[in-house]
Amino acid sequence: MSKKIGLHIGGRRFDVDVEENFALFLEKKMALDFNVGGNNDLKTLLQAYIRKNHELYQQEQTIELLLKKLEE
């Protein structure tokens, strides 16, 4: 089952349909990065994008380190 999640960016509303289980996770994470009840500017969107990519980078570094340890 899917759920619709919406966000206002630059005065426009954007809606996406995601799986219900993922929607619960996404709503919590979006609340940390955005004003979910109001409008967000493009700078806020860019900052959130960079923050999430930095988190992904750190996770990949950690995974690579763990894989190297397992290979030893």
A tleap script that builds the chain and sets N, CA, C and O, in Angstrom:
source leaprc.protein.ff14SB
mol = sequence {
  NMET SER LYS LYS ILE GLY LEU HIE ILE GLY
  GLY ARG ARG PHE ASP VAL ASP VAL GLU GLU
  ASN PHE ALA LEU PHE LEU GLU LYS LYS MET
  ALA LEU ASP PHE ASN VAL GLY GLY ASN ASN
  ASP LEU LYS THR LEU LEU GLN ALA TYR ILE
  ARG LYS ASN HIE GLU LEU TYR GLN GLN GLU
  GLN THR ILE GLU LEU LEU LEU LYS LYS LEU
  GLU CGLU
}
set mol.1.N position { 0.844 -1.177 0.000 }
set mol.1.CA position { 0.000 0.000 0.000 }
set mol.1.C position { 0.893 1.244 0.000 }
set mol.1.O position { 1.953 1.252 0.626 }
set mol.2.N position { 0.467 2.277 -0.693 }
set mol.2.CA position { 1.278 3.481 -0.767 }
set mol.2.C position { 0.641 4.619 0.017 }
set mol.2.O position { -0.548 4.607 0.335 }
set mol.3.N position { 1.483 5.599 0.312 }
set mol.3.CA position { 1.046 6.777 1.043 }
set mol.3.C position { 1.623 8.000 0.340 }
set mol.3.O position { 2.751 7.967 -0.153 }
set mol.4.N position { 0.850 9.070 0.299 }
set mol.4.CA position { 1.284 10.305 -0.352 }
set mol.4.C position { 1.907 11.225 0.696 }
set mol.4.O position { 1.323 11.469 1.752 }
set mol.5.N position { 3.089 11.726 0.390 }
set mol.5.CA position { 3.780 12.673 1.256 }
set mol.5.C position { 4.005 13.942 0.451 }
set mol.5.O position { 4.433 13.889 -0.702 }
set mol.6.N position { 3.712 15.090 1.068 }
set mol.6.CA position { 3.856 16.355 0.370 }
set mol.6.C position { 4.805 17.305 1.076 }
set mol.6.O position { 5.008 17.228 2.288 }
set mol.7.N position { 5.380 18.201 0.291 }
set mol.7.CA position { 6.307 19.195 0.806 }
set mol.7.C position { 6.218 20.434 -0.066 }
set mol.7.O position { 6.134 20.336 -1.290 }
set mol.8.N position { 6.237 21.594 0.564 }
set mol.8.CA position { 6.229 22.861 -0.172 }
set mol.8.C position { 7.664 23.359 -0.347 }
set mol.8.O position { 8.404 23.529 0.622 }
set mol.9.N position { 8.034 23.588 -1.604 }
set mol.9.CA position { 9.366 24.103 -1.925 }
set mol.9.C position { 9.185 25.239 -2.929 }
set mol.9.O position { 8.581 25.065 -3.988 }
set mol.10.N position { 9.712 26.380 -2.579 }
set mol.10.CA position { 9.632 27.526 -3.471 }
set mol.10.C position { 8.207 27.925 -3.791 }
set mol.10.O position { 7.921 28.380 -4.899 }
set mol.11.N position { 7.310 27.758 -2.831 }
set mol.11.CA position { 5.922 28.143 -3.023 }
set mol.11.C position { 5.078 27.141 -3.797 }
set mol.11.O position { 3.903 27.394 -4.064 }
set mol.12.N position { 5.666 26.006 -4.158 }
set mol.12.CA position { 4.930 24.958 -4.879 }
set mol.12.C position { 4.867 23.705 -4.029 }
set mol.12.O position { 5.811 23.391 -3.304 }
set mol.13.N position { 3.759 22.992 -4.117 }
set mol.13.CA position { 3.612 21.746 -3.376 }
set mol.13.C position { 4.021 20.580 -4.276 }
set mol.13.O position { 3.607 20.483 -5.432 }
set mol.14.N position { 4.838 19.709 -3.714 }
set mol.14.CA position { 5.266 18.497 -4.399 }
set mol.14.C position { 4.798 17.302 -3.587 }
set mol.14.O position { 5.045 17.222 -2.384 }
set mol.15.N position { 4.119 16.373 -4.251 }
set mol.15.CA position { 3.632 15.155 -3.611 }
set mol.15.C position { 4.311 13.954 -4.237 }
set mol.15.O position { 4.519 13.901 -5.449 }
set mol.16.N position { 4.655 12.986 -3.391 }
set mol.16.CA position { 5.222 11.729 -3.866 }
set mol.16.C position { 4.479 10.582 -3.197 }
set mol.16.O position { 4.052 10.688 -2.048 }
set mol.17.N position { 4.333 9.493 -3.927 }
set mol.17.CA position { 3.743 8.280 -3.382 }
set mol.17.C position { 4.871 7.319 -3.031 }
set mol.17.O position { 5.719 7.003 -3.867 }
set mol.18.N position { 4.869 6.860 -1.783 }
set mol.18.CA position { 5.885 5.904 -1.338 }
set mol.18.C position { 5.199 4.779 -0.564 }
set mol.18.O position { 4.051 4.914 -0.141 }
set mol.19.N position { 5.912 3.676 -0.388 }
set mol.19.CA position { 5.373 2.562 0.383 }
set mol.19.C position { 5.083 3.031 1.796 }
set mol.19.O position { 5.794 3.877 2.339 }
set mol.20.N position { 4.042 2.481 2.385 }
set mol.20.CA position { 3.596 2.928 3.693 }
set mol.20.C position { 4.673 2.779 4.771 }
set mol.20.O position { 4.848 3.678 5.594 }
set mol.21.N position { 5.390 1.664 4.775 }
set mol.21.CA position { 6.453 1.473 5.779 }
set mol.21.C position { 7.562 2.497 5.620 }
set mol.21.O position { 8.074 3.028 6.606 }
set mol.22.N position { 7.933 2.774 4.373 }
set mol.22.CA position { 8.966 3.771 4.109 }
set mol.22.C position { 8.454 5.169 4.441 }
set mol.22.O position { 9.226 6.023 4.877 }
set mol.23.N position { 7.169 5.409 4.241 }
set mol.23.CA position { 6.577 6.721 4.508 }
set mol.23.C position { 6.775 7.125 5.963 }
set mol.23.O position { 7.077 8.285 6.243 }
set mol.24.N position { 6.610 6.196 6.883 }
set mol.24.CA position { 6.797 6.501 8.310 }
set mol.24.C position { 8.229 6.958 8.576 }
set mol.24.O position { 8.450 7.937 9.290 }
set mol.25.N position { 9.191 6.256 8.007 }
set mol.25.CA position { 10.600 6.609 8.148 }
set mol.25.C position { 10.873 7.961 7.500 }
set mol.25.O position { 11.521 8.820 8.098 }
set mol.26.N position { 10.377 8.151 6.278 }
set mol.26.CA position { 10.625 9.373 5.520 }
set mol.26.C position { 10.036 10.601 6.211 }
set mol.26.O position { 10.671 11.655 6.238 }
set mol.27.N position { 8.853 10.480 6.759 }
set mol.27.CA position { 8.226 11.609 7.452 }
set mol.27.C position { 9.066 12.068 8.639 }
set mol.27.O position { 9.213 13.267 8.875 }
set mol.28.N position { 9.612 11.118 9.377 }
set mol.28.CA position { 10.467 11.472 10.523 }
set mol.28.C position { 11.731 12.185 10.060 }
set mol.28.O position { 12.133 13.190 10.646 }
set mol.29.N position { 12.351 11.668 9.014 }
set mol.29.CA position { 13.585 12.264 8.501 }
set mol.29.C position { 13.328 13.631 7.875 }
set mol.29.O position { 14.127 14.552 8.048 }
set mol.30.N position { 12.226 13.769 7.153 }
set mol.30.CA position { 11.903 15.051 6.525 }
set mol.30.C position { 11.641 16.123 7.575 }
set mol.30.O position { 11.955 17.294 7.361 }
set mol.31.N position { 11.071 15.730 8.697 }
set mol.31.CA position { 10.796 16.691 9.774 }
set mol.31.C position { 12.089 17.272 10.335 }
set mol.31.O position { 12.085 18.379 10.873 }
set mol.32.N position { 13.190 16.543 10.217 }
set mol.32.CA position { 14.487 17.035 10.693 }
set mol.32.C position { 15.121 18.024 9.715 }
set mol.32.O position { 15.882 18.906 10.115 }
set mol.33.N position { 14.800 17.868 8.430 }
set mol.33.CA position { 15.447 18.670 7.392 }
set mol.33.C position { 14.608 19.830 6.858 }
set mol.33.O position { 15.151 20.798 6.324 }
set mol.34.N position { 13.284 19.732 7.002 }
set mol.34.CA position { 12.403 20.705 6.362 }
set mol.34.C position { 11.354 21.241 7.319 }
set mol.34.O position { 11.096 20.665 8.376 }
set mol.35.N position { 10.757 22.350 6.928 }
set mol.35.CA position { 9.574 22.879 7.593 }
set mol.35.C position { 8.392 22.174 6.930 }
set mol.35.O position { 7.875 22.645 5.917 }
set mol.36.N position { 7.967 21.049 7.499 }
set mol.36.CA position { 6.948 20.241 6.835 }
set mol.36.C position { 5.575 20.900 6.851 }
set mol.36.O position { 4.701 20.515 6.074 }
set mol.37.N position { 5.367 21.883 7.719 }
set mol.37.CA position { 4.084 22.565 7.776 }
set mol.37.C position { 4.037 23.851 6.976 }
set mol.37.O position { 2.987 24.488 6.892 }
set mol.38.N position { 5.157 24.243 6.384 }
set mol.38.CA position { 5.213 25.516 5.659 }
set mol.38.C position { 6.059 25.397 4.420 }
set mol.38.O position { 6.313 24.303 3.917 }
set mol.39.N position { 6.491 26.541 3.936 }
set mol.39.CA position { 7.272 26.599 2.711 }
set mol.39.C position { 8.768 26.462 3.000 }
set mol.39.O position { 9.248 26.885 4.051 }
set mol.40.N position { 9.479 25.877 2.072 }
set mol.40.CA position { 10.931 25.735 2.144 }
set mol.40.C position { 11.536 26.376 0.902 }
set mol.40.O position { 11.002 26.239 -0.199 }
set mol.41.N position { 12.643 27.071 1.084 }
set mol.41.CA position { 13.283 27.663 -0.086 }
set mol.41.C position { 14.279 26.683 -0.692 }
set mol.41.O position { 14.546 25.627 -0.120 }
set mol.42.N position { 14.823 27.032 -1.841 }
set mol.42.CA position { 15.750 26.143 -2.533 }
set mol.42.C position { 17.035 25.914 -1.751 }
set mol.42.O position { 17.641 24.847 -1.844 }
set mol.43.N position { 17.450 26.910 -0.982 }
set mol.43.CA position { 18.662 26.757 -0.167 }
set mol.43.C position { 18.464 25.644 0.863 }
set mol.43.O position { 19.377 24.856 1.107 }
set mol.44.N position { 17.287 25.577 1.461 }
set mol.44.CA position { 16.976 24.525 2.432 }
set mol.44.C position { 17.035 23.155 1.768 }
set mol.44.O position { 17.551 22.199 2.346 }
set mol.45.N position { 16.506 23.067 0.558 }
set mol.45.CA position { 16.538 21.815 -0.186 }
set mol.45.C position { 17.970 21.401 -0.495 }
set mol.45.O position { 18.326 20.234 -0.336 }
set mol.46.N position { 18.790 22.344 -0.935 }
set mol.46.CA position { 20.188 22.044 -1.238 }
set mol.46.C position { 20.935 21.605 0.016 }
set mol.46.O position { 21.720 20.658 -0.039 }
set mol.47.N position { 20.710 22.269 1.134 }
set mol.47.CA position { 21.367 21.900 2.383 }
set mol.47.C position { 20.981 20.483 2.806 }
set mol.47.O position { 21.836 19.713 3.245 }
set mol.48.N position { 19.710 20.137 2.677 }
set mol.48.CA position { 19.255 18.792 3.032 }
set mol.48.C position { 19.894 17.753 2.120 }
set mol.48.O position { 20.303 16.686 2.577 }
set mol.49.N position { 19.978 18.063 0.836 }
set mol.49.CA position { 20.594 17.157 -0.129 }
set mol.49.C position { 22.057 16.903 0.216 }
set mol.49.O position { 22.514 15.760 0.210 }
set mol.50.N position { 22.783 17.964 0.515 }
set mol.50.CA position { 24.198 17.824 0.863 }
set mol.50.C position { 24.357 17.049 2.165 }
set mol.50.O position { 25.237 16.194 2.270 }
set mol.51.N position { 23.521 17.335 3.155 }
set mol.51.CA position { 23.574 16.633 4.439 }
set mol.51.C position { 23.345 15.132 4.253 }
set mol.51.O position { 24.068 14.319 4.830 }
set mol.52.N position { 22.355 14.765 3.462 }
set mol.52.CA position { 22.046 13.349 3.245 }
set mol.52.C position { 23.159 12.655 2.466 }
set mol.52.O position { 23.470 11.495 2.738 }
set mol.53.N position { 23.760 13.344 1.507 }
set mol.53.CA position { 24.870 12.744 0.780 }
set mol.53.C position { 26.099 12.581 1.661 }
set mol.53.O position { 26.864 11.633 1.487 }
set mol.54.N position { 26.293 13.491 2.599 }
set mol.54.CA position { 27.397 13.341 3.545 }
set mol.54.C position { 27.156 12.132 4.442 }
set mol.54.O position { 28.088 11.379 4.727 }
set mol.55.N position { 25.925 11.939 4.885 }
set mol.55.CA position { 25.591 10.753 5.679 }
set mol.55.C position { 25.862 9.476 4.883 }
set mol.55.O position { 26.404 8.510 5.420 }
set mol.56.N position { 25.485 9.476 3.604 }
set mol.56.CA position { 25.728 8.327 2.739 }
set mol.56.C position { 27.223 8.076 2.575 }
set mol.56.O position { 27.668 6.929 2.615 }
set mol.57.N position { 27.991 9.131 2.393 }
set mol.57.CA position { 29.452 9.021 2.279 }
set mol.57.C position { 30.041 8.371 3.530 }
set mol.57.O position { 30.868 7.464 3.438 }
set mol.58.N position { 29.610 8.843 4.696 }
set mol.58.CA position { 30.113 8.286 5.956 }
set mol.58.C position { 29.737 6.817 6.096 }
set mol.58.O position { 30.547 6.011 6.556 }
set mol.59.N position { 28.525 6.464 5.708 }
set mol.59.CA position { 28.104 5.066 5.784 }
set mol.59.C position { 28.942 4.190 4.867 }
set mol.59.O position { 29.341 3.090 5.249 }
set mol.60.N position { 29.209 4.671 3.666 }
set mol.60.CA position { 30.023 3.901 2.727 }
set mol.60.C position { 31.446 3.733 3.235 }
set mol.60.O position { 32.042 2.670 3.065 }
set mol.61.N position { 32.001 4.771 3.859 }
set mol.61.CA position { 33.340 4.667 4.437 }
set mol.61.C position { 33.367 3.616 5.544 }
set mol.61.O position { 34.306 2.825 5.639 }
set mol.62.N position { 32.338 3.616 6.372 }
set mol.62.CA position { 32.241 2.644 7.462 }
set mol.62.C position { 32.106 1.226 6.917 }
set mol.62.O position { 32.731 0.302 7.437 }
set mol.63.N position { 31.307 1.046 5.884 }
set mol.63.CA position { 31.138 -0.275 5.271 }
set mol.63.C position { 32.449 -0.762 4.680 }
set mol.63.O position { 32.815 -1.924 4.859 }
set mol.64.N position { 33.161 0.112 3.977 }
set mol.64.CA position { 34.449 -0.275 3.397 }
set mol.64.C position { 35.439 -0.678 4.479 }
set mol.64.O position { 36.172 -1.653 4.315 }
set mol.65.N position { 35.468 0.059 5.578 }
set mol.65.CA position { 36.360 -0.276 6.686 }
set mol.65.C position { 35.999 -1.636 7.280 }
set mol.65.O position { 36.886 -2.442 7.558 }
set mol.66.N position { 34.725 -1.893 7.474 }
set mol.66.CA position { 34.283 -3.176 8.018 }
set mol.66.C position { 34.611 -4.328 7.067 }
set mol.66.O position { 35.002 -5.407 7.513 }
set mol.67.N position { 34.456 -4.109 5.776 }
set mol.67.CA position { 34.794 -5.147 4.800 }
set mol.67.C position { 36.283 -5.464 4.818 }
set mol.67.O position { 36.674 -6.627 4.725 }
set mol.68.N position { 37.108 -4.438 4.936 }
set mol.68.CA position { 38.554 -4.661 5.019 }
set mol.68.C position { 38.910 -5.470 6.257 }
set mol.68.O position { 39.762 -6.356 6.197 }
set mol.69.N position { 38.264 -5.171 7.375 }
set mol.69.CA position { 38.520 -5.912 8.609 }
set mol.69.C position { 38.092 -7.366 8.471 }
set mol.69.O position { 38.760 -8.265 8.980 }
set mol.70.N position { 36.981 -7.596 7.783 }
set mol.70.CA position { 36.512 -8.967 7.582 }
set mol.70.C position { 37.437 -9.757 6.673 }
set mol.70.O position { 37.574 -10.969 6.834 }
set mol.71.N position { 38.068 -9.093 5.731 }
set mol.71.CA position { 38.983 -9.753 4.804 }
set mol.71.C position { 40.296 -10.143 5.472 }
set mol.71.O position { 40.992 -11.036 4.988 }
set mol.72.N position { 40.641 -9.493 6.564 }
set mol.72.CA position { 41.929 -9.764 7.236 }
set mol.72.C position { 41.889 -11.043 8.023 }
set mol.72.O position { 42.884 -11.416 8.645 }
savepdb mol mol.pdb
quit
